[in-house]
């Protein structure tokens, strides 16, 4: 899907968004999240800091998220891409994401802009789809596309 916040599925179905901040500042990412109705940021970076984009250092991000009206949760210790958590630990993190998604529109945040190159698409999206979630990747231009295994081929 590439038409911004418009969706083609039943709004009652469970959806989890993903986004990579890349080299954008928080305000740019927040605008994209707001455009898609996101309410809670779940940070899935193993190491929640950035020298190049200090807006996304954990402490700064928590403050900016709260100021912009977003909830914030760091789950990188259970859902981060490095090191890969055990299946048991990852299941615990996915359970927490599912619980948050029951009451809020959730986005999984990482640093890699392109989901094809990120554990959001390679590991987390398939696991969430197995839990009957729709997974939608917000791209760097603000548009969104549903997760498809074909994204990872090639």
C-alpha positions in Angstrom: 0.0 0.0 0.0 1.4 3.4 -0.8 -1.4 5.8 -0.2 -0.5 7.2 3.2 -2.9 6.5 6.1 -5.6 4.8 3.9 -6.1 1.2 4.7 -7.7 -1.6 2.7 -8.4 -4.0 5.6 -11.1 -4.2 8.2 -10.3 -1.6 10.8 -11.3 -4.1 13.5 -8.4 -6.4 12.6 -5.3 -6.1 14.6 -2.4 -4.1 13.0 1.1 -3.4 14.1 3.2 -0.9 12.3 7.0 -0.7 11.9 9.3 2.1 11.1 13.0 2.8 10.9 14.2 6.3 11.9 17.3 6.3 9.6 18.8 9.8 9.6 15.5 11.6 10.1 14.8 13.7 13.2 12.1 12.8 15.7 9.7 15.4 14.4 9.8 13.9 10.9 9.2 10.4 12.2 6.5 11.6 14.6 4.6 13.2 11.7 4.6 9.9 9.8 3.5 8.0 12.9 0.7 10.5 13.6 -0.4 10.2 9.9 -0.9 6.5 10.4 -2.7 6.8 13.8 0.1 5.4 15.9 -0.1 5.9 19.6 2.7 3.9 21.2 6.3 3.5 20.1 7.9 0.2 20.9 11.6 0.5 20.5 13.1 -2.8 19.3 16.7 -1.7 19.0 19.1 -3.8 21.0 21.2 -0.7 21.7 18.8 2.3 22.0 21.1 5.1 21.1 22.4 6.9 18.0 25.5 9.1 17.6 24.2 10.3 14.2 20.6 11.0 15.2 20.6 11.9 18.9 16.8 12.4 18.9 16.7 8.6 19.0 18.9 8.0 22.0 16.6 6.3 24.5 16.4 9.1 27.1 15.8 11.8 24.5 13.3 9.6 22.6 11.3 8.9 25.8 11.0 12.6 26.5 10.2 13.5 22.8 7.6 10.7 22.6 5.8 11.8 25.7 5.9 15.5 24.6 4.4 14.5 21.3 1.7 12.4 23.0 3.1 8.9 22.3 3.6 6.1 24.7 7.1 4.7 24.7 8.4 1.2 25.6 11.9 -0.2 25.1 11.8 -3.9 24.3 15.2 -4.2 22.7 16.4 -6.7 25.3 13.7 -9.1 24.1 13.0 -8.1 20.5 16.3 -6.5 19.4 18.1 -7.8 16.3 21.5 -8.1 18.1 22.0 -10.5 19.7 19.1 -12.6 18.7 17.1 -13.4 21.8 16.1 -16.9 22.6 12.7 -18.1 21.4 11.4 -18.0 24.9 12.5 -14.4 25.5 11.3 -13.3 22.1 7.8 -14.9 22.8 7.7 -12.9 26.0 8.4 -9.7 24.1 5.8 -10.5 21.4 3.3 -11.2 24.1 3.9 -7.7 25.5 3.5 -6.1 22.1 0.3 -8.0 21.6 -1.0 -6.7 24.9 -0.1 -3.1 24.0 -1.7 -3.5 20.6 -5.0 -4.6 22.3 -5.4 -1.0 23.7 -3.2 1.2 21.4 -2.0 1.5 17.8 1.6 0.3 18.1 4.7 0.9 15.9 7.9 -1.1 16.2 10.8 1.3 15.9 14.3 0.4 14.7 17.1 2.4 13.1 17.2 0.7 9.7 15.0 2.6 7.3 14.4 -0.1 4.8 12.4 -3.0 6.4 13.9 -5.5 3.9 17.3 -5.1 5.7 15.9 -5.1 9.2 14.9 -7.7 11.7 11.5 -6.0 11.8 10.7 -7.7 8.5 12.9 -10.8 8.8 12.0 -11.9 12.3 9.4 -9.8 14.0 6.8 -9.5 11.2 6.5 -13.2 10.5 6.2 -13.9 14.2 3.4 -11.3 14.5 1.6 -12.6 11.4 1.6 -16.0 13.1 -0.2 -14.3 16.0 -2.8 -13.0 13.5 -1.6 -9.5 13.2 -1.4 -7.4 10.0 2.1 -5.9 9.9 2.5 -2.6 7.9 5.9 -1.0 7.3 6.0 2.8 7.2 8.6 3.8 4.6 11.0 6.7 4.7 8.6 8.8 2.5 5.8 8.3 5.0 3.9 5.9 2.8 3.1 2.4 4.1 3.2 -1.1 2.7 1.8 -4.3 4.1 4.4 -7.0 5.0 4.9 -9.6 2.3 7.3 -12.5 2.4 8.1 -11.5 -1.3 9.7 -8.3 0.1 12.5 -10.5 1.5 13.1 -12.6 -1.7 15.9 -11.7 -4.1 
